Amino acid sequence: MRIAITGGTGFVGSHLARRLVESGHEVVLISRGKDDREPEIRQLKRSQFFASDLSTVEELALGFAHCDAIVHCAGINRELGEQTYQRVHLEGTRNVVSAAHRVGARKLILLSFLRARPNCGSLYHESKWAAEEIVRDSGLDYTIFKAGVIYGRGDHMLDHLSHALFTFPVFALVGFHEKAIRPLAVEDLARVMEESLTDPRLSRNTFAVIGPQKMKLRDAVAKVGAVIDRHPWTFRMPLCFHYALAWFAELTMKIPITARAQVRILSEGIVEPLPPCDYLPQDLRPATEFTAEQIKKGLPAPGAFGWSDLRCARRTGRELKVGGV
């Protein structure tokens, strides 16, 4: 099978691409071409790189040519310049759907967020929900995965958390009423995405995808700290503090230590889908626990945040190692 992946050089997209190639598929990596964190992904066997920012149907149709399925992973968690939620999540998804129809692709898979929903006051959540609705109304055979917090090599969670623990002796928890999370291993997500290409049980439906363990953010921080031998003092800070920190980080950092959308996400918890949707069949549900071994597999090179992480700094090797979507 030939499969196009939007956001193919990003965090989830690159993990999925490797899995599909190992299973014997051909992949087309659709990306803006500005993500250099894993340059070797473009040398993946049985793969082709195609530069696109999702802005035109004609361009996407060229990239999707001869593809049997499209996996739409491209997304953002902050707006920067022309990369707005409207342009990426809504207009980009409309263009993906139109291009999929144009080339006759038989399957469309969308990666969304666990609590994406309308009329909640968050442009991130609302635009992700709007993208889901575009796909549900597309007339294509689709599967939508509403994923929780995803971790693994190249992610935001372990990358930013470990660098923060190397940088600061303290860690501020989000809000005075800490919510739970269910960390999802990217390997589990890639597995169910591959299954959805052929499993009729996953056809034309929306599924919540969450990790098997429910834990507080404080416990997740402690687990990562134990692996890297960093044990910060944790304390609670109000949401206004975290929103101010996120605003400043978005303004000054190439890949922010936190974004305003992430503050909203953590303040709600990442355990159950909103609105309610189906869970995966029992045999496909994620089973990988958030263990020390799993954390070690996903950790970046040890080190603190520094000058090269700032937007005003010149491009350096350190910049290429930070972050993930």
C-alpha positions in Angstrom: 0.0 0.0 0.0 1.2 3.5 -0.8 0.4 6.0 2.1 0.9 9.7 2.4 1.5 11.2 5.8 1.0 14.9 6.4 3.4 16.1 9.1 5.5 13.1 8.0 8.8 14.5 9.3 7.2 15.4 12.7 7.0 13.4 15.9 4.1 11.1 15.3 4.4 11.2 11.5 8.0 10.0 11.5 7.3 7.1 14.0 4.3 6.0 11.9 6.4 6.2 8.7 9.1 3.9 10.1 6.5 1.4 11.2 4.7 1.4 7.8 8.0 0.9 5.9 8.9 -2.0 8.2 5.6 -3.5 7.3 6.4 -3.3 3.6 4.4 -0.2 2.7 5.6 2.8 0.6 5.2 6.2 2.3 5.1 9.8 1.1 6.3 12.3 3.7 4.3 15.5 3.3 5.9 18.4 5.2 6.8 22.0 4.9 10.4 20.9 4.8 11.4 23.1 7.7 11.7 20.4 10.4 15.3 19.2 10.6 15.2 17.4 13.9 15.5 14.0 12.3 17.1 14.6 8.9 17.6 10.8 8.4 13.8 10.4 8.1 14.1 11.7 4.5 16.4 8.8 3.7 13.9 6.2 4.9 13.7 3.2 2.5 10.6 3.0 0.3 9.8 6.6 1.1 9.5 9.9 -0.8 9.6 13.4 0.6 7.2 16.0 -0.8 7.3 19.6 0.4 3.9 21.2 1.0 2.3 23.5 3.6 -1.2 22.2 2.9 -2.2 25.5 1.4 -3.3 24.3 -2.1 -5.3 21.3 -3.3 -3.3 21.1 -6.5 0.0 20.8 -4.6 -1.4 18.2 -2.2 -2.9 16.2 -5.1 0.6 15.9 -6.6 2.0 14.6 -3.3 -1.0 12.2 -2.9 -0.7 10.8 -6.4 -1.2 7.0 -6.5 -1.7 6.9 -2.7 -4.2 4.4 -1.3 -4.5 6.2 2.0 -3.8 9.5 3.6 -2.8 9.9 7.3 -3.3 13.6 8.4 -1.0 14.2 11.3 0.0 17.8 10.6 -1.0 20.2 13.4 0.3 23.1 15.6 -0.1 23.9 19.3 0.6 27.6 18.9 0.0 30.2 16.2 3.1 31.8 14.6 3.0 34.1 11.7 1.0 32.5 8.8 0.8 29.2 10.7 -2.6 29.8 12.4 -5.1 27.3 13.7 -7.5 28.5 10.9 -5.0 27.9 8.2 -3.4 24.6 9.4 -6.3 22.8 11.1 -9.3 24.0 9.1 -8.1 25.1 5.7 -5.4 22.5 5.7 -7.8 19.7 6.5 -10.3 20.9 3.8 -7.5 20.8 1.3 -6.4 17.4 2.4 -9.9 16.1 1.9 -10.3 17.7 -1.5 -6.9 16.3 -2.7 -7.8 12.8 -1.3 -11.0 12.9 -3.4 -9.1 14.1 -6.4 -6.6 11.2 -6.4 -9.1 8.6 -5.4 -7.6 7.7 -2.1 -9.8 5.1 -0.4 -8.9 5.9 3.3 -8.3 9.0 5.4 -7.0 8.9 9.0 -7.0 12.0 11.2 -5.0 12.5 14.3 -6.9 14.8 16.6 -6.8 15.7 20.3 -8.6 13.8 23.1 -10.7 16.8 24.3 -11.1 18.7 21.1 -14.7 20.1 21.1 -16.7 23.1 20.0 -17.5 26.3 21.9 -15.1 25.8 24.8 -13.1 29.1 24.5 -9.9 27.5 23.2 -9.0 28.1 19.5 -6.8 25.0 19.6 -9.6 22.7 20.8 -12.2 24.3 18.6 -10.1 24.1 15.5 -9.2 20.5 16.1 -12.9 19.7 16.5 -13.7 21.6 13.3 -11.1 19.4 11.5 -12.8 16.3 12.8 -16.1 17.5 11.5 -14.6 18.2 8.0 -13.3 14.6 7.9 -16.6 13.1 9.2 -18.5 15.0 6.5 -16.0 14.1 3.7 -17.7 11.1 2.3 -14.4 9.2 2.6 -13.8 6.0 4.6 -12.2 7.7 7.6 -10.9 6.9 11.1 -10.4 9.7 13.6 -8.1 9.2 16.6 -8.5 11.5 19.6 -5.2 11.0 21.3 -4.1 12.2 24.8 -0.6 13.2 25.7 1.8 11.3 23.5 5.4 10.5 24.5 8.5 9.0 22.8 11.6 9.9 21.0 11.3 13.4 19.5 8.2 14.4 21.6 7.4 17.6 23.5 6.6 15.9 26.8 9.9 14.1 27.6 12.0 16.5 25.7 10.8 19.7 27.4 10.3 18.1 30.7 13.8 16.6 30.9 15.4 19.9 29.7 13.4 21.8 32.3 14.5 19.5 35.1 18.2 20.0 34.0 17.6 23.8 34.0 15.5 24.6 37.0 15.7 23.3 40.6 11.9 23.7 41.0 8.8 22.6 38.9 5.5 24.5 39.0 2.4 22.3 38.8 -0.5 23.7 36.7 -3.2 25.1 39.0 -4.3 24.4 42.5 -6.3 21.4 41.6 -4.0 19.0 39.8 -5.6 16.9 37.1 -4.6 13.5 35.8 -3.0 12.4 32.6 -2.7 9.0 30.8 0.6 9.0 28.9 0.4 7.3 25.5 3.4 5.7 24.0 3.9 6.8 20.4 4.5 3.2 19.4 1.0 2.2 20.5 -0.5 5.0 18.6 1.4 4.1 15.4 0.3 0.5 15.8 -3.4 1.4 15.9 -3.0 3.8 13.0 -1.6 1.1 10.9 -4.4 -1.3 11.9 -7.0 1.3 10.9 -5.8 1.0 7.3 -7.4 -2.5 7.0 -9.5 -3.2 10.1 -13.2 -2.8 9.3 -14.0 -2.3 13.0 -12.2 1.1 12.8 -14.0 2.3 9.7 -16.0 5.5 9.7 -15.7 6.1 13.4 -13.9 8.3 16.1 -11.9 6.6 18.8 -10.2 7.8 22.0 -6.6 6.7 22.3 -5.1 6.9 25.8 -2.4 5.2 27.7 -3.1 2.4 30.2 -2.0 4.3 33.4 -3.7 7.2 35.0 -1.4 9.4 37.0 -1.0 13.0 38.2 1.5 15.3 36.5 3.5 15.4 39.7 4.0 11.6 39.5 5.0 11.8 35.8 7.6 14.5 36.6 8.9 12.4 39.5 9.3 9.3 37.2 11.3 11.3 34.6 13.3 13.0 37.3 14.3 9.6 38.8 15.5 8.4 35.4 17.7 11.5 34.9 18.6 11.9 38.6 17.0 15.3 38.9 14.6 15.8 41.9 13.1 19.3 41.8 10.9 20.8 44.4 7.3 20.8 43.0 4.7 23.3 44.0 1.4 24.6 42.7 1.0 27.9 40.8 -2.3 29.4 39.6 -3.3 29.2 36.0 -2.6 32.9 35.4 1.0 32.3 36.2 1.3 29.5 33.7 -0.6 31.4 31.0 1.8 34.3 31.5 4.8 32.0 31.3 3.4 30.4 28.1 2.9 33.8 26.5 6.5 34.7 27.3 7.8 31.4 26.1 5.9 31.6 22.8 7.3 35.1 22.3 10.9 34.3 23.0 11.6 30.5 22.4 11.9 28.7 19.1 10.0 25.8 20.6 8.3 27.1 23.8 8.9 25.2 27.0 5.0 25.5 27.3 2.3 27.0 25.1 -1.0 28.5 26.1 -2.9 25.6 24.5 -0.8 23.2 26.6 -1.7 25.1 29.8 -5.4 24.7 28.9 -4.9 21.0 28.2 -3.1 20.3 31.5 -5.7 22.4 33.5 -8.5 20.1 32.3 -6.7 16.8 32.6 -6.1 14.4 29.8 -8.0 11.3 30.8 -11.4 11.1 29.1 -12.6 12.3 25.6 -14.9 15.2 25.1 -17.4 14.9 23.7 -17.7 11.2 24.5 -16.7 8.8 21.7 -15.9 5.1 21.3 -12.8 3.4 22.8 -10.7 1.1 20.7 -11.6 -2.7 20.6 -9.9 -4.4 23.6 -7.2 -6.1 21.5 -6.1 -2.8 20.0 -6.0 -0.7 23.2 -2.6 0.7 24.2 -0.8 -1.4 26.8 2.6 0.2 27.1 3.1 1.6 30.6 5.0 4.7 31.5 8.1 2.9 32.9 11.7 3.9 33.4 12.7 1.8 30.4 10.1 3.6 28.2 11.2 7.0 29.5 14.8 6.2 28.7 13.9 5.2 25.1 12.3 8.6 24.5 14.7 10.9 26.3 16.8 13.4 24.2 20.5 14.0 24.9 20.8 15.4 28.5 21.1 19.2 28.9 19.6 22.4 30.0 17.7 25.0 28.0 20.2 27.6 26.7 20.8 30.6 24.4 20.3 28.5 21.3 16.6 27.8 22.3 15.7 31.5 22.0 14.2 32.9 18.8 16.8 35.6 18.7 19.7 33.1 18.6 21.4 31.9 15.5 20.4 28.4 14.2 22.6 25.8 15.9 22.8 22.1 16.4 21.1 22.4 19.8 18.0 23.9 18.1 17.7 20.7 16.0 17.4 18.5 19.1 14.5 20.2 20.9 10.8 19.6 20.5 8.5 17.4 18.6 4.5 17.5 17.5 
